[in-house]
Amino acid sequence: MSRKILRILGVIAGNAVFAFGLTAFSIPNGFLVGGATGIARSAEHFLGLEMTVTVAAINVVMFLLGLWILGRKFALTTVVSTMVFPVLLNWFLSIPALGHLTEDRLLAALFGGMITGLGLGIVMRLGGSTGGMDIPPLILNKKFRIPVAAAMYCFDVCILLSQMVFSSSEEILYGILSVMLTSIVLNQVLVYGAGNVQVLIISKEFERINEIIQKDMDRGSTYLPIQTGYEKIEQKAVLCVLPNREMGQLNHYVKEIDPKAFIIINGVREVKGRGFTLDKHLA
C-alpha cells in the first residue's frame, strides 16, 4: 500500500513539473505545444474557449474512451493525471508571476523543453500515463494494429500544424526547439536515452511474470534456463525487449508478484523482428 501511495504521489509530482514548465515558459511565449494542451491552445484562439476547461474536457473524454476500449487496468494508470493535471495547470496559470520569469525566448524554449520533458519522464517512469492524447494511439493499435509510435507522431504533427496557422515564425521555431528538447529529456529520464530496453528477470515466479508480459502487456518473452549460484536451483529466467515507456509498468507488475525478483535492465540501440520492425501479428 505504501508503495502505491508513493507511486501516486510521484505521478502527481510529475504532472506538477509538467504543468509548471508549460505555464512558466511555453504558454506565455506562445510556443507550439503538443498533446491536449496544444489542442486547447488552438481552441482558445479559434473558438475563444478557456484553455484549462478544454484540457479537462479532452482528458475526461479520452479517459472514458480508454476505460471503454482499453479496460479498467489501463484506466487506473491514467485517472490520476486526468484529474490532477487540469487543476495544476489552472492553478499555475492563475499566478501572474510565472508568466514573467524570463523575457529571453531562447531561455524560455530551453528551460520549457527540459522541465516539461522531466515532468513527463517522471510520470512515465513510474508506469503512469499523462492521459489525454496518449490514449488515441493505444486505441488505434488495439483496433487496427497501427504502431503506437507512428500514431503518436502523426497526432503530434497535426496538433503542431494547427498552431502554426496563428503563430509567428519565431514562435514556431522556438516551439519546435522546445518540443525536440522535451523528447530528448524524456528519453534521458526514462532509460538514459535508449529507445528500448532489454530486461532479464530472475524469479521463482517466472511463469506468472511471463504470463503478465504475454497477456497484460502484449509483449513477447523468452525463457532462459539458469541455475542460481547460491542455492543451485534449476529454474528459468524471463527475457523480454520492450519500449522504454513500458518499463515502469513492467517493474510495477514484477514487484507485485515477487518483491524479491532480480531485474537486470540494459538499454538497446536497435531492435529488429516481430513486434518492432515487423508486425507482431504476422504468422
C-alpha positions, 0 to 999 in steps of 0.5 A: 500500500505504501508503495502505491501511495508513493507511486501516486504521489510521484505521478502527481509530482510529475504532472506538477513539473509538467504543468509548471514548465508549460505555464512558466515558459511555453504558454506565455511565449506562445510556443507550439505545444503538443498533446491536449494542451496544444489542442486547447491552445488552438481552441482558445484562439479559434473558438475563444474557449478557456484553455484549462476547461478544454484540457479537462474536457479532452482528458475526461473524454479520452479517459472514458474512451480508454476505460471503454476500449482499453479496460479498467487496468489501463484506466487506473494508470491514467485517472490520476493525471486526468484529474490532477493535471487540469487543476495544476495547470489552472492553478499555475496559470492563475499566478501572474508571476510565472508568466514573467520569469524570463523575457529571453525566448531562447531561455524560455524554449530551453528551460520549457523543453527540459522541465516539461520533458522531466515532468513527463519522464517522471510520470512515465517512469513510474508506469503512469500515463499523462492521459489525454492524447496518449490514449488515441494511439493505444486505441488505434493499435488495439483496433487496427494494429497501427504502431503506437509510435507512428500514431503518436507522431502523426497526432503530434504533427497535426496538433503542431500544424494547427498552431502554426496557422496563428503563430509567428515564425519565431514562435514556431521555431522556438516551439519546435526547439522546445518540443525536440528538447522535451523528447530528448529529456524524456528519453534521458529520464526514462532509460538514459536515452535508449529507445528500448530496453532489454530486461532479464528477470530472475524469479521463482515466479517466472511463469506468472511474470511471463504470463503478465508480459504475454497477456497484460502487456502484449509483449513477447518473452523468452525463457532462459534456463539458469541455475542460481549460484547460491542455492543451485536451483534449476529454474528459468529466467524471463527475457523480454525487449520492450519500449522504454515507456513500458518499463515502469509498468513492467517493474510495477507488475514484477514487484507485485508478484515477487518483491524479491525478483532480480531485474537486470535492465540494459538499454538497446540501440536497435531492435529488429523482428516481430513486434518492432520492425515487423508486425507482431501479428504476422504468422 
